[in-house]
Amino acid sequence: MNRSASELRTRTLALASVFVTWSAVLAAGDTKTVTIFEGRQIEIPMPAGWSFQTKLDEERGVQTVELADPKKEIQLDVSFLPDPDGEMSTRKALEEQAKRIFVFYLSQSIEREMKLVSFEAPGGIGVSTTFTDRKLDPKHIPEGEKLMSTTGLRSWKGVYLIFTLLSDSKDSAAYRSALEIVQKGLKQVKAPASF
């Protein structure tokens, strides 16, 4: 097998793995619906056994959802914010916002620069990046701490969200499932009447 065929086979197997993982998430779990501002309802696919909590910052009107897998390998926090004027509707706007608000993570990570990865999402777009905590030893991570933070933004008409996915590795099935949930799984199922 030549190198090109080998690379193609590896990529095909990787994509099949993602598809199988995402299919398993949808088949094995449930969905939760959370109401955010303006009566919008967001449907969230829930893998079997994962915990689900919501928190409302009544002062700012920001709804946050927290998910965690049963083994506590990951924690995913997603906060929903209004974007009535569509300021976060372009990739450039998301990248600029990410560079502004994620600079804190960069200053405490081993990474020297913020490498943003763009992704397509249902009804919109998103960007994300990963930071590795420079204070932690990857071989001896204290309980309750996570080595990596994958953070990002995703937008669709009238809404944008900020997410933080805490983990010790990007290789676990729980990490891949959580990332798929935030990139592809979250869906608005009810919009405001004037929408």
C-alpha positions, 0 to 999 in steps of 0.5 A, spaced: 500 500 500 502 506 498 503 512 503 497 516 499 492 509 500 495 508 507 493 515 509 486 515 506 485 509 510 487 512 516 482 518 515 477 514 513 477 509 519 478 516 523 471 519 520 468 512 521 470 512 529 467 519 529 460 517 526 460 511 530 461 515 537 456 520 535 451 515 533 452 511 540 451 518 543 444 519 540 442 512 540 444 510 548 442 517 551 436 522 551 435 529 550 434 535 555 431 541 553 433 548 556 429 554 555 434 560 555 432 568 553 426 570 549 423 563 550 428 560 546 429 552 547 435 549 546 435 541 545 441 538 548 443 530 546 445 527 553 449 520 553 447 515 557 449 516 564 451 523 564 450 528 569 446 535 567 445 541 571 443 548 569 444 555 572 441 561 571 445 568 572 439 572 574 443 578 574 445 577 567 440 573 564 445 568 562 443 560 562 449 555 563 448 548 562 453 543 565 454 536 563 459 531 565 460 523 564 460 518 569 467 517 570 468 525 571 473 524 565 470 531 562 466 537 564 462 541 559 460 548 561 456 551 555 453 559 557 448 562 552 448 569 550 443 574 546 446 576 539 440 580 537 444 584 532 448 578 529 455 581 531 457 574 532 455 571 526 461 571 522 467 567 523 472 573 523 467 576 529 468 569 533 475 569 532 476 576 535 471 575 541 475 568 542 482 572 542 479 577 547 476 573 552 480 567 552 487 571 553 486 569 560 487 561 558 493 563 554 497 566 559 496 560 564 498 555 559 504 552 555 501 554 549 505 560 546 499 562 541 492 561 540 490 556 535 483 557 533 480 552 529 473 553 525 467 549 525 461 548 521 455 547 526 447 547 525 445 553 523 451 557 524 459 557 525 464 556 531 471 556 533 475 553 538 482 552 541 485 548 546 490 550 552 494 546 557 495 548 564 502 549 565 502 549 573 500 541 572 504 535 571 501 531 566 503 525 570 500 527 576 494 531 575 491 532 582 483 530 583 478 535 581 483 538 576 484 538 569 490 538 564 486 541 558 481 546 557 478 546 550 474 553 549 470 556 544 464 560 541 458 558 537 453 562 533 447 562 530 441 567 529 440 571 535 444 567 539 452 565 541 454 561 546 461 560 550 463 553 552 469 550 556 470 543 555 475 540 561 479 534 560 486 530 561 486 528 554 483 529 547 483 522 546 478 519 550 471 517 548 468 522 553 472 528 550 470 526 543 462 526 545 462 532 549 466 536 543 460 533 538 455 535 543 457 542 543 459 543 535 453 539 532 448 536 537 445 543 540 439 545 536 434 551 537 428 547 537 423 553 539 425 560 537 422 567 539 415 569 536 418 575 532 423 570 529 
